[in-house]
Amino acid sequence: MPMLRHNKFKIIISGGGTGGHVFPAIAVADAIKKMVQTPEILFVGAKGKMEMEKVPKAGYQILGLNISGIQRKLTYKNLFVIFKLIGSIRKAKKIIKEFDPDVVVGFGGYASGPTLRVATKKKIPTVIQEQNSFPGLTNRLLAKKVDKICVAYDNMDRFFPKSKIYLTGNPVRKDIANITADKKEAEKYFKLDEDKKTLLILGGSLGAKTINNSVKENIETFLNNGIQIIWQTGKLYFDDIQEYVKTINKKENIKLFAFIDRMDMAYAACDMVVSRSGAISVSEICITKKPAIFIPSPNVAEDHQTKNAMALVNHKAAIMIKDSEAPEKLGEEVINTIFDDEKTYRLKKKIAEFSVKDSAEKIASVILSLVN
């Protein structure tokens, strides 16, 4: 590695707001620690967002900017956003001046914009990582000024300068990237019947209302056809669904969780997945090679979940159901797929083509290549 300006390699990692930004950032920080002796890593996040809790738990220091997103409708609240942005840029300048980083990396989210803007103006080497097939506004605005751009999908030169693009994939949790449990071991873990098909329902950490309601609408169809379910409801919906499950027949074939701690076991046990199509969920399902039905959330900026799902659907690597059509169509799609061995084989083979291993290490290598 070239000589550094400091005794230590210093890096600022910025971004957050959702797990899709936070967990890849932490994974890359971990990869850098394996590749460089005693690096000094500082995270910059948004006050009140999940990174302010998750990053310290992962063992890293974080400083918060008082920033929030612009409302996508005309409202006086956007005036406060402008003032917050100005204050955040000032604080980012102070942080960068005092920390004096060798590289600044952005993973998207509110805090990423001010931090990367200041870094590019100071001519500090910069990298952004875009998780989605359709980039967020922050990364689109930063693309012309940063040095390198790590992406998870092909054809991203529609949005970014081609010479800056590196296809690295999205980092996923180590236990999922390297699942060691086999199907039988995972079935024992969840106390499942090894003679039944297993459907994994993922509603996210908070929960997806439409997915949960769609499962409720079709639960009798699933159970009567001999399908057992691992159901992550999200913490917002768990209590209500727990009460509901008590009232139905064959409830022993439903394994209910607010949040699944052992996602490696859940993926190993299941024959098929129903999930939202956030970038990291899609990357996990690709790397575990599971047939999937995606129900994109309609409540995200620029409908990027639909675009993530369609990137796979267009290659016949997954199935997509619109959020508004899920209650009506989910049952039929699951039944028509989970028992069709030829169809599930084709879906597994196609979705595996989208998996990228060692993404965190690849992104870390791109970052380290900028050190002068």
DRENFIDREN-78240 format. One record per residue (C-alpha): residue in three letters; x, y, z. Coordinates in steps of 0.02 Angstrom, whole numbers, plus 50000, padded with zeros to 5 digits. Each point is the difference from the previous one (the first is absolute). Example, Ala and Ser with C-alpha at 12.3 -4.5 7.8 and 13.67 -1.06 7.14 Angstrom:
! DRENFIDREN-78240
> ALA, 50615, 49775, 50390 $
> SER, 50069, 50172, 49967 $
This chain:
! DRENFIDREN-78240
> MET, 50000, 50000, 50000 $
> PRO, 50063, 50178, 49964 $
> MET, 50061, 50108, 50142 $
> LEU, 49865, 50088, 50100 $
> ARG, 49997, 50179, 50061 $
> HIS, 49974, 49937, 50177 $
> ASN, 50070, 49863, 50108 $
> LYS, 49831, 49916, 49976 $
> PHE, 49883, 49977, 49854 $
> LYS, 49849, 50110, 50039 $
> ILE, 49830, 49978, 49922 $
> ILE, 49831, 50083, 50022 $
> ILE, 49849, 49893, 49957 $
> SER, 49837, 50094, 49981 $
> GLY, 49819, 49953, 49972 $
> GLY, 49856, 49908, 50079 $
> GLY, 49817, 50023, 50038 $
> THR, 49956, 49819, 49959 $
> GLY, 50081, 49830, 50022 $
> GLY, 50031, 49999, 49812 $
> HIS, 50126, 50140, 50024 $
> VAL, 50064, 49962, 50175 $
> PHE, 50042, 49814, 49993 $
> PRO, 50099, 50007, 49837 $
> ALA, 50100, 50146, 50072 $
> ILE, 50042, 49899, 50156 $
> ALA, 50046, 49847, 49893 $
> VAL, 50122, 50105, 49898 $
> ALA, 50076, 50076, 50158 $
> ASP, 50029, 49822, 50064 $
> ALA, 50081, 49952, 49834 $
> ILE, 50117, 50151, 50007 $
> LYS, 50055, 49949, 50176 $
> LYS, 50054, 49832, 49930 $
> MET, 50097, 50079, 49857 $
> VAL, 50087, 50145, 50090 $
> GLN, 50089, 49997, 50167 $
> THR, 49911, 50105, 50132 $
> PRO, 49902, 50117, 49885 $
> GLU, 49910, 50147, 50081 $
> ILE, 49818, 49995, 49946 $
> LEU, 49870, 50134, 50040 $
> PHE, 49818, 49987, 49951 $
> VAL, 49892, 50153, 49966 $
> GLY, 49812, 49972, 50010 $
> ALA, 49836, 50091, 50024 $
> LYS, 49942, 50036, 50177 $
> GLY, 49850, 49896, 50051 $
> LYS, 50027, 49869, 49865 $
> MET, 50042, 49817, 50026 $
> GLU, 50186, 50020, 49963 $
> MET, 50021, 50097, 50163 $
> GLU, 49959, 49837, 50091 $
> LYS, 50062, 49864, 49881 $
> VAL, 50173, 50072, 49964 $
> PRO, 50059, 50013, 50182 $
> LYS, 49934, 49823, 50028 $
> ALA, 50115, 49944, 49860 $
> GLY, 50147, 50081, 50089 $
> TYR, 50022, 50161, 49902 $
> GLN, 49993, 50184, 50047 $
> ILE, 49863, 50104, 49920 $
> LEU, 49959, 50186, 49996 $
> GLY, 49826, 50061, 49953 $
> LEU, 49942, 50139, 49884 $
> ASN, 49833, 50084, 50032 $
> ILE, 49926, 49966, 49829 $
> SER, 49841, 49930, 49923 $
> GLY, 49930, 49973, 49826 $
> ILE, 49899, 50117, 49891 $
> GLN, 49813, 49968, 49997 $
> ARG, 49943, 49956, 49824 $
> LYS, 49854, 50121, 50010 $
> LEU, 49988, 50187, 50028 $
> THR, 50009, 50030, 50188 $
> TYR, 50074, 50128, 50119 $
> LYS, 50100, 49857, 50080 $
> ASN, 50121, 50007, 49853 $
> LEU, 50059, 50170, 50064 $
> PHE, 50065, 49912, 50156 $
> VAL, 50086, 49871, 49891 $
> ILE, 50098, 50139, 49912 $
> PHE, 50058, 50072, 50167 $
> LYS, 50047, 49825, 50059 $
> LEU, 50098, 49970, 49840 $
> ILE, 50100, 50161, 50023 $
> GLY, 50037, 49952, 50181 $
> SER, 50049, 49824, 49949 $
> ILE, 50122, 50063, 49868 $
> ARG, 50082, 50110, 50133 $
> LYS, 50015, 49854, 50120 $
> ALA, 50066, 49886, 49862 $
> LYS, 50135, 50130, 49962 $
> LYS, 50050, 50001, 50184 $
> ILE, 50004, 49809, 50011 $
> ILE, 50104, 49982, 49842 $
> LYS, 50122, 50137, 50051 $
> GLU, 50029, 49922, 50172 $
> PHE, 50005, 49818, 49945 $
> ASP, 50101, 50033, 49840 $
> PRO, 49949, 49840, 49906 $
> ASP, 50094, 49916, 49858 $
> VAL, 49836, 49945, 49919 $
> VAL, 49815, 50040, 50025 $
> VAL, 49870, 49870, 49952 $
> GLY, 49812, 50024, 49981 $
> PHE, 49870, 49863, 50010 $
> GLY, 49847, 50107, 49964 $
> GLY, 49877, 50075, 50123 $
> TYR, 49980, 50175, 50070 $
> ALA, 50172, 50021, 50081 $
> SER, 50093, 49941, 49846 $
> GLY, 49962, 50156, 49896 $
> PRO, 50077, 50137, 50110 $
> THR, 50150, 49893, 50047 $
> LEU, 50045, 49952, 49821 $
> ARG, 49966, 50177, 49938 $
> VAL, 50127, 50071, 50123 $
> ALA, 50127, 49863, 49960 $
> THR, 49991, 50027, 49812 $
> LYS, 50023, 50188, 50021 $
> LYS, 50155, 49967, 50104 $
> LYS, 50066, 49881, 49865 $
> ILE, 50001, 49853, 50121 $
> PRO, 49983, 49833, 49908 $
> THR, 49818, 49942, 50002 $
> VAL, 49900, 49842, 49964 $
> ILE, 49812, 49970, 49998 $
> GLN, 49912, 49833, 50008 $
> GLU, 49830, 49986, 49916 $
> GLN, 49898, 49851, 50058 $
> ASN, 49851, 50016, 49883 $
> SER, 49973, 49975, 49814 $
> PHE, 49930, 50178, 49995 $
> PRO, 50114, 50121, 50095 $
> GLY, 49939, 50112, 50139 $
> LEU, 50000, 50188, 49976 $
> THR, 50150, 50028, 50114 $
> ASN, 50112, 49883, 49901 $
> ARG, 49940, 50066, 49831 $
> LEU, 50048, 50176, 50054 $
> LEU, 50170, 49944, 50066 $
> ALA, 50047, 49889, 49853 $
> LYS, 50088, 50132, 49895 $
> LYS, 50110, 50058, 50144 $
> VAL, 50053, 49838, 50087 $
> ASP, 50148, 49895, 49943 $
> LYS, 49927, 49825, 49996 $
> ILE, 49826, 49921, 50006 $
> CYS, 49964, 49823, 50060 $
> VAL, 49838, 49925, 49932 $
> ALA, 49900, 49839, 50019 $
> TYR, 49918, 49992, 49828 $
> ASP, 50055, 50000, 49818 $
> ASN, 49963, 50145, 49882 $
> MET, 50022, 50135, 50132 $
> ASP, 50088, 50110, 49872 $
> ARG, 49823, 50062, 49963 $
> PHE, 50020, 50103, 50160 $
> PHE, 50187, 50011, 50037 $
> PRO, 50159, 50035, 49900 $
> LYS, 50056, 49831, 49933 $
> SER, 50184, 50029, 50041 $
> LYS, 49961, 50013, 50186 $
> ILE, 49891, 49845, 50017 $
> TYR, 50054, 49839, 50090 $
> LEU, 49879, 49853, 50005 $
> THR, 50024, 49939, 50179 $
> GLY, 49827, 49940, 50053 $
> ASN, 49921, 50039, 50168 $
> PRO, 50081, 49938, 50161 $
> VAL, 49890, 49878, 50095 $
> ARG, 50018, 49933, 50175 $
> LYS, 50142, 49874, 50018 $
> ASP, 49889, 49862, 50068 $
> ILE, 49889, 50013, 49846 $
> ALA, 50142, 50015, 49874 $
> ASN, 50077, 49842, 50074 $
> ILE, 49855, 49891, 50059 $
> THR, 50069, 49845, 50084 $
> ALA, 49837, 49916, 50054 $
> ASP, 49918, 49876, 49881 $
> LYS, 49812, 49987, 49975 $
> LYS, 49973, 49858, 50125 $
> GLU, 50096, 50090, 50137 $
> ALA, 49900, 50160, 49967 $
> GLU, 49835, 49904, 50002 $
> LYS, 50044, 49930, 50171 $
> TYR, 50045, 50175, 50062 $
> PHE, 49825, 50064, 49957 $
> LYS, 49913, 49835, 50047 $
> LEU, 49935, 49978, 49823 $
> ASP, 49930, 49846, 49912 $
> GLU, 50132, 49945, 49873 $
> ASP, 49865, 49925, 49888 $
> LYS, 49912, 50168, 49973 $
> LYS, 50048, 50148, 49891 $
> THR, 50057, 50153, 50099 $
> LEU, 49955, 50179, 49955 $
> LEU, 50101, 50142, 50076 $
> ILE, 49904, 50164, 50020 $
> LEU, 50106, 50155, 50032 $
> GLY, 49913, 50158, 50056 $
> GLY, 50158, 50094, 50050 $
> SER, 50053, 50052, 50174 $
> LEU, 49851, 50117, 50023 $
> GLY, 49879, 49905, 49890 $
> ALA, 49913, 50013, 49832 $
> LYS, 49813, 50022, 50020 $
> THR, 49952, 49938, 49827 $
> ILE, 50107, 49844, 50011 $
> ASN, 49929, 49956, 50172 $
> ASN, 49821, 50030, 49942 $
> SER, 50030, 49899, 49841 $
> VAL, 50064, 49852, 50102 $
> LYS, 49846, 50011, 50113 $
> GLU, 49887, 50001, 49845 $
> ASN, 50084, 49842, 49933 $
> ILE, 50051, 49909, 50158 $
> GLU, 49867, 49863, 49983 $
> THR, 50054, 49969, 49820 $
> PHE, 50181, 49978, 50053 $
> LEU, 49963, 49886, 50149 $
> ASN, 49870, 49894, 49909 $
> ASN, 50126, 49968, 49861 $
> GLY, 50130, 49937, 50124 $
> ILE, 50109, 50155, 50005 $
> GLN, 50081, 50050, 50165 $
> ILE, 50050, 50179, 50032 $
> ILE, 50143, 50094, 50083 $
> TRP, 49920, 50171, 50020 $
> GLN, 50096, 50157, 50051 $
> THR, 49862, 50126, 50031 $
> GLY, 50106, 50148, 50056 $
> LYS, 49982, 50069, 50175 $
> LEU, 49856, 50118, 49958 $
> TYR, 49884, 49857, 49951 $
> PHE, 50059, 49854, 50106 $
> ASP, 49877, 50013, 50146 $
> ASP, 49845, 50013, 49889 $
> ILE, 50055, 49857, 49887 $
> GLN, 50045, 49892, 50149 $
> GLU, 49822, 50018, 50064 $
> TYR, 49932, 49965, 49826 $
> VAL, 50104, 49840, 49979 $
> LYS, 49929, 49930, 50162 $
> THR, 49828, 49992, 49916 $
> ILE, 50045, 49897, 49847 $
> ASN, 50018, 49813, 49969 $
> LYS, 50171, 49921, 49970 $
> LYS, 50084, 50144, 50091 $
> GLU, 50141, 49881, 50046 $
> ASN, 50058, 50020, 49820 $
> ILE, 50029, 50186, 50023 $
> LYS, 50163, 50058, 50081 $
> LEU, 49970, 50181, 50048 $
> PHE, 50133, 50132, 50037 $
> ALA, 50005, 50187, 50022 $
> PHE, 50181, 49992, 49940 $
> ILE, 50104, 49848, 49949 $
> ASP, 50172, 50003, 50080 $
> ARG, 50064, 49849, 49903 $
> MET, 49963, 50050, 49821 $
> ASP, 50131, 49877, 49941 $
> MET, 49892, 49859, 50071 $
> ALA, 49841, 50076, 49927 $
> TYR, 50074, 50005, 49824 $
> ALA, 50072, 49824, 50019 $
> ALA, 49831, 49931, 50055 $
> CYS, 49887, 50078, 49869 $
> ASP, 49950, 49946, 49826 $
> MET, 49939, 50172, 49948 $
> VAL, 50000, 50181, 50062 $
> VAL, 49870, 50139, 49998 $
> SER, 50081, 50169, 50034 $
> ARG, 50006, 50185, 49967 $
> SER, 50134, 50045, 49872 $
> GLY, 50115, 50117, 50093 $
> ALA, 50178, 49990, 49935 $
> ILE, 50073, 49896, 50141 $
> SER, 49853, 49879, 50007 $
> VAL, 50020, 49971, 49813 $
> SER, 50188, 49973, 50019 $
> GLU, 49974, 49875, 50142 $
> ILE, 49872, 49901, 49900 $
> CYS, 50114, 49999, 49847 $
> ILE, 50149, 49937, 50099 $
> THR, 49895, 49863, 50084 $
> LYS, 49928, 49951, 49829 $
> LYS, 49819, 49991, 50058 $
> PRO, 49846, 50009, 49887 $
> ALA, 49917, 50163, 50047 $
> ILE, 49840, 50099, 49984 $
> PHE, 50035, 50185, 50025 $
> ILE, 49864, 50121, 50054 $
> PRO, 50082, 50172, 49981 $
> SER, 49956, 50133, 50126 $
> PRO, 49908, 50145, 49916 $
> ASN, 50055, 50117, 50140 $
> VAL, 50182, 50028, 49952 $
> ALA, 50086, 50139, 49904 $
> GLU, 49988, 49986, 49811 $
> ASP, 49923, 49825, 50012 $
> HIS, 50174, 49923, 50006 $
> GLN, 49936, 49835, 50074 $
> THR, 49899, 49967, 49842 $
> LYS, 50154, 50037, 49895 $
> ASN, 50106, 49881, 50108 $
> ALA, 49872, 49861, 49976 $
> MET, 49980, 50033, 49814 $
> ALA, 50189, 49986, 49975 $
> LEU, 49976, 49816, 50047 $
> VAL, 49827, 49973, 49924 $
> ASN, 50062, 50059, 49829 $
> HIS, 50127, 49858, 50005 $
> LYS, 49870, 49874, 50061 $
> ALA, 50093, 49987, 50165 $
> ALA, 49854, 50044, 50115 $
> ILE, 49813, 50032, 50009 $
> MET, 49926, 50169, 50043 $
> ILE, 49825, 50044, 50063 $
> LYS, 49943, 50180, 50016 $
> ASP, 49962, 50054, 50178 $
> SER, 49819, 50037, 49956 $
> GLU, 49976, 49827, 49922 $
> ALA, 50088, 49897, 50134 $
> PRO, 49849, 49949, 50107 $
> GLU, 49914, 49930, 49846 $
> LYS, 50147, 49923, 49908 $
> LEU, 50126, 49941, 50131 $
> GLY, 49917, 49832, 50040 $
> GLU, 49987, 49946, 49818 $
> GLU, 50179, 50052, 49958 $
> VAL, 50071, 49906, 50150 $
> ILE, 49903, 49840, 49963 $
> ASN, 50043, 50007, 49814 $
> THR, 50185, 50019, 50038 $
> ILE, 50049, 49910, 50160 $
> PHE, 49938, 49829, 49939 $
> ASP, 50069, 50020, 49824 $
> ASP, 50175, 49928, 50010 $
> GLU, 50046, 50051, 49822 $
> LYS, 49945, 50181, 50029 $
> THR, 50090, 50015, 50167 $
> TYR, 50158, 49926, 49923 $
> ARG, 49996, 50131, 49861 $
> LEU, 49972, 50141, 50125 $
> LYS, 50145, 49939, 50110 $
> LYS, 50117, 49987, 49851 $
> LYS, 49955, 50173, 49935 $
> ILE, 50004, 50092, 50166 $
> ALA, 50171, 49924, 50040 $
> GLU, 50068, 50097, 49850 $
> PHE, 49967, 50162, 50096 $
> SER, 50095, 49950, 50156 $
> VAL, 50167, 50084, 50036 $
> LYS, 50110, 49927, 50136 $
> ASP, 50129, 50094, 50102 $
> SER, 49915, 50167, 49961 $
> ALA, 50063, 50084, 50159 $
> GLU, 50179, 49953, 49958 $
> LYS, 49980, 50061, 49821 $
> ILE, 49933, 50168, 50058 $
> ALA, 50139, 50013, 50130 $
> SER, 50129, 49970, 49861 $
> VAL, 49925, 50141, 49895 $
> ILE, 50010, 50116, 50151 $
> LEU, 50179, 49954, 50040 $
> SER, 50053, 50025, 49819 $
> LEU, 49968, 50188, 50024 $
> VAL, 50123, 50022, 50143 $
> ASN, 50143, 50118, 49957 $
